[in-house]
Amino acid sequence: MFSIRRRSVPSSQDLLKEYESAQLHVSTLSSSVFQSTAIVVGGSIAALALLVEAEFSRELAIAVTTLAVGAVFIIELWLFNWRRHEMVTYNHATRMRAIERLRGMRKNIYMYLLSKSPDKRRCTDEWTWLSREERERFPRPYDELPKFSPFGIPMKGWDVLQVTARAVQVGWLMMIVYAWVQAENLT
């Protein structure tokens, strides 16, 4: 009655192309995110540094308010895109690990295991198909890179960028107040 088409098993070449495509997409997205970080956050910091020295009239205060609202909105869009980037990267990494398992590849799996802390790196259960030497290699402790830790909260690089973006947003809001206070003192 109903015909159900079964999907054929992808060929080795198809899997390798999918893997290569996922790697390229993650690389392109990561590059774009860091470029946009430099432009949006770095440009905002530079603009704030220049505006601190300005003498504000009402017209300039209105212009700074408009600029600040736009900058806060753009930074919020950047943060939204960052969260999307993290989700896409995670999805690609998960699929790449599945392809590696099918093909007997190791690169992404090694990177995944090394990114885990030693107490969460239980590859003997999750990765039983790895060789005995590989399973024994990963649970060993190793010297991790120091993590940036303000106020005792461990943070990674992307956390620092997001905190910096939020600080710049607060800076723009404070610039609005500063511009209007300066404009009122001049009149």
N, C-alpha and C positions, 0 to 999 in steps of 0.2 A: 504494500500500500504506500507507505512512505519510504522513500529511498534515502538512506543515510550515507553520505559520502564520508569515508574515512580519510583522514589526512595521512599522507604517506610520511614515513620517517624521513627527516631531512638527511641529505647526503653529507658526507664529511666536508665537502667543499662549501656547501650551504652553511654549515655550522661555523666553519672558519670565517666565511664572509660576514656572518652575523656577529661573530666575536670581534672581528676587525672593525665593523661598523659601530659596535657598542663602545669599543676603545676610542675610536675617533670622535664619537659624539661626546663622551665624557671629557676628553681632552679639549674639545672646542668649547664646551660649556664652561669648563673650569677657567680657561683662558679668558672667555668673555666676562665671567663674573669678576675676576681679578682686575681686568681692564676697567670695567664699569666702577669697581670700588675705587680705583685710583682717580678716575674722573669725578665721580659724584662726591665721595667723602673728602678726597684731597682738595678738590676745587672748592668745596664748602669751607674747609679749614682755611684755605688761602683767602677766600672772600671775607670770612669773619675777621681774619687778622688785619686785612686792609680797612674794614669798616670800623674797627675799634678806634682808629686814629681820625676818623672823619668828624667834622662838625655838622650836626644835623639841623636842618630846617624842617618845617612841616612837610614840604614837598619831598625832601629826601627821606624823611621818616615814613611817608606813605610808600615810596618806592622800595625802601628796605623791608617794610611789612609785606608788600606783595612778593618780593624776592624770597623772603624768609618762608612764607606760606608755600610758595612753589618748591623751595628746597626741601622743606619738611615732607611735602607730598612725594617728591622724587625719591627721597631717601626711603620713604615707606614702600614705594614701588620696588626699589632695589632690594629691600629686605624680603618682600614677598617673592621676588624672583629668586632670591637666595634660597628660600625654603623650597621652592619648586626645583631648583638645581640639586639640592640635597636629595630630594625624593627621586628624581630621574637618575642621579648617580647611583643611589642605592639599588634601584631596580635594575640598572645595567649591570652592576657588580654581581647581583644575585644571579642574573641570567648568565653572565660570564663564568661564574663558578659552576653552574649547571653544565655549560658547554665543556668546561675544563674536565669535569668529572666524566662526561661521555667520551671525550677525546683523550683522556689521560694526561692533560696538560696541568701545569702547576702554578704559573706566575700569579694569577689573581688569588688563588687559594693561599699561597704563601703570604701575600700582602695582607689578606684578611686575617690570617692567624697571627701574624706579627703585630697587627693593630690592636689585638686583644690583650688585656692585662694577663699576667701569668695565671692568676686564679680563675679567669674565665676562658682560658685557652685549653679546652678539653677536646683536643682533636682526636683522641682515641675513641670517643663515642661517636662524634659527628663525622669523622673522616676515616672510617675503618678501612677504606680501600687504599689509603696511602701506605707506602712501604713501612716496615717496622722501624727503620732508621729515621724516616720522616716523622713518624708518630712520636718517637722518643726525643727528637730534636726540639720540637716546639714547646712542650711543657717545661723545659729547662728555663730557669730565670735568666734574664739578660738585663743589662743596664738600659733602662728606658731613657729617652730624652727628657730633660726637665720640662715640666709643664708650667706655663705662666699661671700664677696663683695669687691674684689679689684677694685680700680678705679671707684667705684660706680656701677659696673656691677654685678647684682645678679647672683650667680652661685650655682649649685647643686654639689653634690659629684662627679658625673661622669664628669662634666665640669672641675673640678679641676684636675682630673686624666688626661684628655685630654690636658689641658694646661701644666701640668707637663711633659707629653710625648713630646709635642712640644718643651718645654724648653730643655729637654734632647737631642732632635735632634739637636737643635742649639748648645748645649754644645759639641756634637760630632764634628760638623763642625768647631767650634772654636778650638777644640783639634787638628784637622788636621793642622790648621794654626799655632798653638802654637808649634806642633811637628816639622814642617818644619822650623820655625824661630829658634828654639833651635838647630836643626841639622845644619843649615847654620852658626850659631854663633860658633859651636864647630869646624867647618872646616876652 
